[in-house]
Amino acid sequence: MSNNPFSLEGQVAIVTGASKGIGEAIAYLFAAQGAKVVVSSRSQESVDTVAKNIQETGGQAIGIAAHVGDMSALKNLVDKTLEHYGKIDIVVNNAATNPIFGPLEEANEGAFDKIMQVNVKSPWELARLALPSMKSQKKGAIINISSVESFTASEGLGLYSVSKAALNMLTKSMAKEWGKYGVRVNAICPGLIQTKFSEALWSNEHLLKHYTKHTPLSRMGQSEEIANLALFLASDASSYSTGGMFLADGGMLV
């Protein structure tokens, strides 16, 4: 056993939404710390590219495409992971969607259902499917990527905020019920991170100026900074942490 509490040597980690942004950064860092990483997103080509990059730097990874909004695809993701690696130690529910940016009254039922399906139902389903493997080992770590928007209402992000607030409570409920199995469940709540997913926000000069003005660190965050926090929560370094909402927002909510 490694003396490094941040080591993930020999552990198997599923990371969704891992073809770019925060998920990709997490996949690379976990692999660098010894994890066998299952890189997942909707595109097989994209996940194969990330997995190949990890392999070329000496890490272990495979790509398994899965649309997290499709429950049968999540089952396939878990089944193939178990078939290939034999166990699941870590799940990072990073994939998310926000198809609309605008007033609540202009949203439609389809957008509402899609946001809840991807941002709330899929993390529940994937974690539930991975649980038996974790229970058998009496140890596991589940990390849900939430948002600073789960704590405060912002114009234009209403339904997204609702979904992330629900994800926070799901995190707490999982932690409460699954702690007896040795499974820890935590959420990371990023502020504005410079990814393609949030480009509509940071590419708007007015919005970016407003954000940095009201953020103590006076800047956006980077995907690697969220990955570092995810490593802490996945590893034994956080062995007594569960049910937590870990802010990484540059002090936005201070």
C-alpha angles and dihedrals in degrees: 000000000000120000087216108097089203094057118118093186111162095001124128117225130188113203119186123204085025101145093086146359121011094354093053092049090051092049092052094046095046090051091049088055092054104268124141099233128208104204111205137180136125097280120069090199092055096048091046089055093053092044091050091050090052092049092049090057092052099266131125120243145140130195121231116177117220134161101220091209088066110077092198089055090054091052089051090050092054094042093051092046091053090045092053103035104017097228146034121228103164135030122189112192097201104139113104142156139213109176094173137053112184147066119337092236091060094054119099135215093257092057091046093051094046093050093049093044095053102031101040114012097046095052088051093048097045092047091047092051092049094046099085091059091048092046091053089055093041088228139078145138126222120188121190116197104221127162144244083245088073089074102042137033119244124186112255096019100073102126093038089054091049091052093050092047087054090049090055091055091045087054091052093046092050091048091049095049102035101043089091088064093054091254117139120202124191138161131223115212109198124193119212108334121184101246135127089254091063097035093113087065105040095038088061104087093204094050093045092050091050092049096049091045091057097040117086093219088050096219147075120266127244129231092245090061091058090045090056091055091046089054090054091051094045095049136067088259086085096038093138096044121098136142091025131144104213113200120213100172106122088253095301093145096045 
